[in-house]
Amino acid sequence: MKDPSNTTLDRIDLKILRALHADGRLTNADLAARVGASPATCHRRTQRLFENGHITGFRADVAPASVALGALVMIGVVLDRSSPDSRNAFEEAVLKIKEILDCILVAGEFDYFLKIRARDLADFNKLQSQTLIALPGVQNTRTFFVMREVRENARLTF
Protein backbone atom coordinates (compact mmCIF):
# COMPACT_ATOMS: atom_id res chain seq x y z
CA MET A 1 0.00 0.00 0.00
CA LYS A 2 1.26 3.44 -0.92
CA ASP A 3 1.18 6.54 1.24
CA PRO A 4 -2.19 8.18 0.43
CA SER A 5 -0.79 11.65 1.09
CA ASN A 6 1.46 11.25 -1.97
CA THR A 7 -1.40 10.87 -4.46
CA THR A 8 -3.75 13.51 -5.82
CA LEU A 9 -7.50 13.01 -5.74
CA ASP A 10 -9.71 14.54 -8.41
CA ARG A 11 -13.42 15.37 -8.25
CA ILE A 12 -14.56 11.85 -9.24
CA ASP A 13 -12.22 10.20 -6.70
CA LEU A 14 -13.67 12.39 -3.95
CA LYS A 15 -17.22 11.54 -5.03
CA ILE A 16 -16.37 7.83 -4.88
CA LEU A 17 -14.84 8.21 -1.42
CA ARG A 18 -17.84 10.19 -0.12
CA ALA A 19 -20.33 7.69 -1.52
CA LEU A 20 -18.51 4.64 -0.15
CA HIS A 21 -17.92 6.35 3.19
CA ALA A 22 -21.67 6.95 3.49
CA ASP A 23 -22.62 3.45 2.29
CA GLY A 24 -19.91 0.84 1.85
CA ARG A 25 -22.47 -1.67 0.56
CA LEU A 26 -23.05 0.11 -2.75
CA THR A 27 -22.66 -2.09 -5.81
CA ASN A 28 -20.22 -0.88 -8.43
CA ALA A 29 -23.16 -0.11 -10.74
CA ASP A 30 -24.91 1.98 -8.07
CA LEU A 31 -21.65 3.70 -7.19
CA ALA A 32 -20.98 4.52 -10.84
CA ALA A 33 -24.47 6.00 -11.26
CA ARG A 34 -24.09 8.04 -8.09
CA VAL A 35 -20.74 9.57 -9.09
CA GLY A 36 -21.49 9.99 -12.80
CA ALA A 37 -18.93 7.57 -14.22
CA SER A 38 -19.12 4.34 -16.20
CA PRO A 39 -19.02 1.11 -14.16
CA ALA A 40 -15.64 0.19 -15.69
CA THR A 41 -14.15 3.58 -14.84
CA CYS A 42 -15.64 3.47 -11.37
CA HIS A 43 -14.24 -0.02 -10.73
CA ARG A 44 -10.78 0.98 -11.96
CA ARG A 45 -10.76 4.12 -9.81
CA THR A 46 -12.01 2.27 -6.72
CA GLN A 47 -9.25 -0.32 -7.12
CA ARG A 48 -6.69 2.49 -7.41
CA LEU A 49 -8.10 4.15 -4.27
CA PHE A 50 -7.55 0.84 -2.43
CA GLU A 51 -4.05 0.36 -3.84
CA ASN A 52 -3.02 3.91 -2.92
CA GLY A 53 -4.31 3.55 0.64
CA HIS A 54 -7.22 6.00 0.45
CA ILE A 55 -9.67 3.18 1.23
CA THR A 56 -8.42 0.92 3.99
CA GLY A 57 -11.31 -1.55 4.19
CA PHE A 58 -15.00 -2.11 4.75
CA ARG A 59 -16.81 -3.47 7.78
CA ALA A 60 -20.16 -3.55 9.49
CA ASP A 61 -20.67 -1.35 12.54
CA VAL A 62 -21.78 -3.77 15.26
CA ALA A 63 -23.68 -2.60 18.36
CA PRO A 64 -21.27 -3.51 21.20
CA ALA A 65 -24.03 -4.47 23.64
CA SER A 66 -25.41 -7.00 21.15
CA VAL A 67 -22.16 -8.98 21.43
CA ALA A 68 -21.87 -8.52 25.21
CA LEU A 69 -19.23 -5.77 25.11
CA GLY A 70 -21.16 -3.01 26.86
CA ALA A 71 -18.35 -1.45 28.91
CA LEU A 72 -16.25 1.20 27.19
CA VAL A 73 -13.08 2.33 28.95
CA MET A 74 -10.51 4.95 27.99
CA ILE A 75 -7.05 4.80 29.55
CA GLY A 76 -4.40 7.50 29.50
CA VAL A 77 -0.92 5.95 29.63
CA VAL A 78 2.35 7.57 30.67
CA LEU A 79 5.52 5.68 29.78
CA ASP A 80 8.50 5.66 32.14
CA ARG A 81 10.68 7.04 29.35
CA SER A 82 9.84 8.37 25.93
CA SER A 83 12.32 6.73 23.61
CA PRO A 84 11.74 4.95 20.30
CA ASP A 85 12.58 1.59 21.91
CA SER A 86 10.13 2.03 24.80
CA ARG A 87 7.38 3.21 22.45
CA ASN A 88 7.99 0.28 20.08
CA ALA A 89 7.90 -2.27 22.92
CA PHE A 90 4.67 -0.76 24.26
CA GLU A 91 3.02 -0.62 20.83
CA GLU A 92 3.99 -4.20 19.95
CA ALA A 93 2.50 -5.44 23.24
CA VAL A 94 -0.71 -3.44 22.70
CA LEU A 95 -1.22 -4.95 19.24
CA LYS A 96 -1.51 -8.39 20.85
CA ILE A 97 -4.42 -7.44 23.14
CA LYS A 98 -7.72 -7.97 21.34
CA GLU A 99 -9.76 -5.88 23.80
CA ILE A 100 -7.82 -2.73 22.85
CA LEU A 101 -9.72 -1.16 19.98
CA ASP A 102 -7.58 1.94 19.56
CA CYS A 103 -4.10 2.94 20.68
CA ILE A 104 -3.25 6.55 19.94
CA LEU A 105 0.10 8.29 20.49
CA VAL A 106 -0.62 11.79 21.79
CA ALA A 107 1.18 14.91 22.98
CA GLY A 108 0.48 16.38 26.38
CA GLU A 109 -0.08 14.87 29.82
CA PHE A 110 -0.23 11.29 28.48
CA ASP A 111 1.85 9.41 25.95
CA TYR A 112 -1.00 7.20 24.71
CA PHE A 113 -4.75 6.79 24.95
CA LEU A 114 -6.21 3.30 24.82
CA LYS A 115 -9.83 2.59 23.94
CA ILE A 116 -11.00 -0.72 25.37
CA ARG A 117 -14.22 -2.71 25.16
CA ALA A 118 -15.09 -5.23 27.88
CA ARG A 119 -18.18 -7.16 28.91
CA ASP A 120 -18.54 -5.25 32.18
CA LEU A 121 -16.49 -3.73 34.99
CA ALA A 122 -15.53 -7.14 36.40
CA ASP A 123 -14.25 -8.18 32.96
CA PHE A 124 -12.26 -4.94 32.68
CA ASN A 125 -10.85 -5.43 36.20
CA LYS A 126 -9.58 -8.86 35.17
CA LEU A 127 -7.99 -7.42 32.00
CA GLN A 128 -6.42 -4.59 33.99
CA SER A 129 -4.98 -6.81 36.72
CA GLN A 130 -3.72 -9.59 34.45
CA THR A 131 -2.73 -7.90 31.19
CA LEU A 132 -2.69 -4.12 31.13
CA ILE A 133 -0.60 -3.79 34.30
CA ALA A 134 2.15 -5.82 32.61
CA LEU A 135 2.48 -3.64 29.51
CA PRO A 136 6.15 -2.73 29.00
CA GLY A 137 7.40 0.70 30.04
CA VAL A 138 4.22 1.92 31.73
CA GLN A 139 4.89 4.40 34.53
CA ASN A 140 1.25 5.11 35.34
CA THR A 141 -2.23 5.06 33.90
CA ARG A 142 -5.44 6.95 34.39
CA THR A 143 -8.69 5.15 33.69
CA PHE A 144 -11.90 6.76 32.46
CA PHE A 145 -15.12 4.72 32.45
CA VAL A 146 -17.43 5.95 29.72
CA MET A 147 -20.88 6.73 31.08
CA ARG A 148 -22.52 7.46 27.72
CA GLU A 149 -21.34 7.60 24.13
CA VAL A 150 -22.66 10.83 22.70
CA ARG A 151 -20.94 10.45 19.34
CA GLU A 152 -18.69 7.64 18.22
CA ASN A 153 -17.09 6.77 14.90
CA ALA A 154 -18.67 9.73 13.15
CA ARG A 155 -18.29 9.91 9.41
CA LEU A 156 -15.49 12.07 8.04
CA THR A 157 -16.47 15.32 6.36
CA PHE A 158 -14.43 16.10 3.26
C-alpha positions in Angstrom: 0.0 0.0 0.0 1.3 3.4 -0.9 1.2 6.5 1.2 -2.2 8.2 0.4 -0.8 11.6 1.1 1.5 11.3 -2.0 -1.4 10.9 -4.5 -3.7 13.5 -5.8 -7.5 13.0 -5.7 -9.7 14.5 -8.4 -13.4 15.4 -8.2 -14.6 11.8 -9.2 -12.2 10.2 -6.7 -13.7 12.4 -3.9 -17.2 11.5 -5.0 -16.4 7.8 -4.9 -14.8 8.2 -1.4 -17.8 10.2 -0.1 -20.3 7.7 -1.5 -18.5 4.6 -0.1 -17.9 6.3 3.2 -21.7 7.0 3.5 -22.6 3.5 2.3 -19.9 0.8 1.8 -22.5 -1.7 0.6 -23.1 0.1 -2.8 -22.7 -2.1 -5.8 -20.2 -0.9 -8.4 -23.2 -0.1 -10.7 -24.9 2.0 -8.1 -21.7 3.7 -7.2 -21.0 4.5 -10.8 -24.5 6.0 -11.3 -24.1 8.0 -8.1 -20.7 9.6 -9.1 -21.5 10.0 -12.8 -18.9 7.6 -14.2 -19.1 4.3 -16.2 -19.0 1.1 -14.2 -15.6 0.2 -15.7 -14.1 3.6 -14.8 -15.6 3.5 -11.4 -14.2 0.0 -10.7 -10.8 1.0 -12.0 -10.8 4.1 -9.8 -12.0 2.3 -6.7 -9.2 -0.3 -7.1 -6.7 2.5 -7.4 -8.1 4.1 -4.3 -7.5 0.8 -2.4 -4.0 0.4 -3.8 -3.0 3.9 -2.9 -4.3 3.5 0.6 -7.2 6.0 0.4 -9.7 3.2 1.2 -8.4 0.9 4.0 -11.3 -1.5 4.2 -15.0 -2.1 4.8 -16.8 -3.5 7.8 -20.2 -3.6 9.5 -20.7 -1.4 12.5 -21.8 -3.8 15.3 -23.7 -2.6 18.4 -21.3 -3.5 21.2 -24.0 -4.5 23.6 -25.4 -7.0 21.2 -22.2 -9.0 21.4 -21.9 -8.5 25.2 -19.2 -5.8 25.1 -21.2 -3.0 26.9 -18.3 -1.4 28.9 -16.2 1.2 27.2 -13.1 2.3 29.0 -10.5 5.0 28.0 -7.1 4.8 29.5 -4.4 7.5 29.5 -0.9 5.9 29.6 2.4 7.6 30.7 5.5 5.7 29.8 8.5 5.7 32.1 10.7 7.0 29.3 9.8 8.4 25.9 12.3 6.7 23.6 11.7 4.9 20.3 12.6 1.6 21.9 10.1 2.0 24.8 7.4 3.2 22.4 8.0 0.3 20.1 7.9 -2.3 22.9 4.7 -0.8 24.3 3.0 -0.6 20.8 4.0 -4.2 20.0 2.5 -5.4 23.2 -0.7 -3.4 22.7 -1.2 -5.0 19.2 -1.5 -8.4 20.9 -4.4 -7.4 23.1 -7.7 -8.0 21.3 -9.8 -5.9 23.8 -7.8 -2.7 22.9 -9.7 -1.2 20.0 -7.6 1.9 19.6 -4.1 2.9 20.7 -3.3 6.6 19.9 0.1 8.3 20.5 -0.6 11.8 21.8 1.2 14.9 23.0 0.5 16.4 26.4 -0.1 14.9 29.8 -0.2 11.3 28.5 1.9 9.4 25.9 -1.0 7.2 24.7 -4.7 6.8 25.0 -6.2 3.3 24.8 -9.8 2.6 23.9 -11.0 -0.7 25.4 -14.2 -2.7 25.2 -15.1 -5.2 27.9 -18.2 -7.2 28.9 -18.5 -5.2 32.2 -16.5 -3.7 35.0 -15.5 -7.1 36.4 -14.3 -8.2 33.0 -12.3 -4.9 32.7 -10.9 -5.4 36.2 -9.6 -8.9 35.2 -8.0 -7.4 32.0 -6.4 -4.6 34.0 -5.0 -6.8 36.7 -3.7 -9.6 34.5 -2.7 -7.9 31.2 -2.7 -4.1 31.1 -0.6 -3.8 34.3 2.1 -5.8 32.6 2.5 -3.6 29.5 6.1 -2.7 29.0 7.4 0.7 30.0 4.2 1.9 31.7 4.9 4.4 34.5 1.2 5.1 35.3 -2.2 5.1 33.9 -5.4 7.0 34.4 -8.7 5.1 33.7 -11.9 6.8 32.5 -15.1 4.7 32.5 -17.4 6.0 29.7 -20.9 6.7 31.1 -22.5 7.5 27.7 -21.3 7.6 24.1 -22.7 10.8 22.7 -20.9 10.5 19.3 -18.7 7.6 18.2 -17.1 6.8 14.9 -18.7 9.7 13.2 -18.3 9.9 9.4 -15.5 12.1 8.0 -16.5 15.3 6.4 -14.4 16.1 3.3 
